[in-house]
Amino acid sequence: MSEDDVNSNELREERLGFRLDGRTKALIERAARLEGRRLTDFCLSALTVAARSTIASHETLALSEADRAAFFEALVAPPEPSDRLQRAFETRWRRLGG
């Protein structure tokens, strides 16, 4: 998240409140001062980065090299359908009126 995103002219209507211990607050205030930013902007930016990272880690599938190779091979040279899969296709086809 860029500083422009934090300092945008969007009206901030929502609130997020929580309590924290003094040591943690002092740490966050120090970090905000070191970056020359207001505490709210620093916290908003840090929380947004953490939220995006968490969402990305849950929505991204990471494959090993072996898994990636097996997936690619299945795409370019798919195996013949098993008897069970073939029966499932035939049953579905009949149910759809085919």
C-alpha positions in Angstrom: 0.0 0.0 0.0 1.5 3.3 -1.0 1.4 6.4 1.1 -0.9 7.9 -1.4 -3.4 5.2 -0.6 -3.3 6.0 3.1 -3.5 9.8 2.6 -6.1 9.7 -0.1 -9.1 12.0 0.1 -11.5 9.1 0.6 -13.8 9.8 3.5 -12.9 7.4 6.3 -16.3 6.5 7.8 -15.5 3.2 9.4 -13.7 2.7 12.8 -11.6 0.0 14.1 -10.8 0.1 17.8 -8.7 -2.1 20.0 -6.7 -1.9 23.2 -3.0 -2.7 23.4 -0.3 -2.6 26.1 1.9 0.5 26.6 5.0 -1.2 25.3 3.4 -2.2 22.0 1.9 1.3 21.6 5.3 2.9 22.2 6.9 0.6 19.7 4.3 1.5 17.0 4.6 5.2 17.8 8.4 5.0 17.5 8.1 3.3 14.1 5.6 5.9 12.8 8.0 8.7 13.9 10.9 7.1 12.2 9.0 7.1 9.0 7.7 10.6 9.5 4.1 9.5 9.4 1.1 10.0 11.6 0.2 7.1 13.8 -3.1 6.5 12.1 -1.6 6.4 8.7 1.3 4.2 9.8 -1.2 1.7 11.4 -3.6 1.8 8.5 -0.8 1.0 6.1 0.7 -1.8 8.2 -2.7 -3.4 8.8 -3.6 -3.2 5.1 -0.3 -4.8 4.0 -0.7 -7.6 6.6 -4.3 -8.2 5.5 -3.4 -8.4 1.8 -0.5 -10.7 2.6 -2.8 -13.0 4.7 -5.5 -13.1 2.0 -2.9 -13.8 -0.7 -1.3 -16.6 1.3 -4.8 -18.2 1.6 -5.8 -17.7 -2.0 -2.5 -18.7 -3.6 -1.6 -22.3 -4.3 2.1 -23.0 -4.2 3.3 -26.2 -6.0 6.6 -28.0 -5.6 8.5 -28.5 -8.8 7.4 -32.1 -9.0 3.7 -31.1 -8.5 4.1 -28.4 -11.2 5.6 -30.9 -13.6 2.8 -33.5 -12.9 0.1 -30.8 -13.4 1.6 -29.6 -16.7 2.0 -33.2 -17.9 -1.7 -33.9 -17.1 -2.7 -30.8 -19.1 -0.6 -31.6 -22.2 -1.1 -35.4 -22.1 -4.1 -36.2 -20.1 -4.6 -39.9 -19.1 -7.3 -42.0 -20.6 -10.5 -41.8 -18.5 -10.9 -44.8 -16.1 -13.9 -47.1 -16.4 -15.5 -45.5 -13.4 -15.1 -42.0 -14.9 -16.4 -43.2 -18.3 -19.5 -44.7 -16.5 -20.1 -41.4 -14.7 -20.0 -39.5 -18.0 -22.4 -41.9 -19.6 -24.8 -41.6 -16.6 -24.7 -37.8 -16.7 -25.2 -37.9 -20.5 -28.3 -40.1 -20.1 -29.7 -37.9 -17.3 -29.3 -34.8 -19.5 -31.3 -36.5 -22.2 -28.4 -37.1 -24.5 
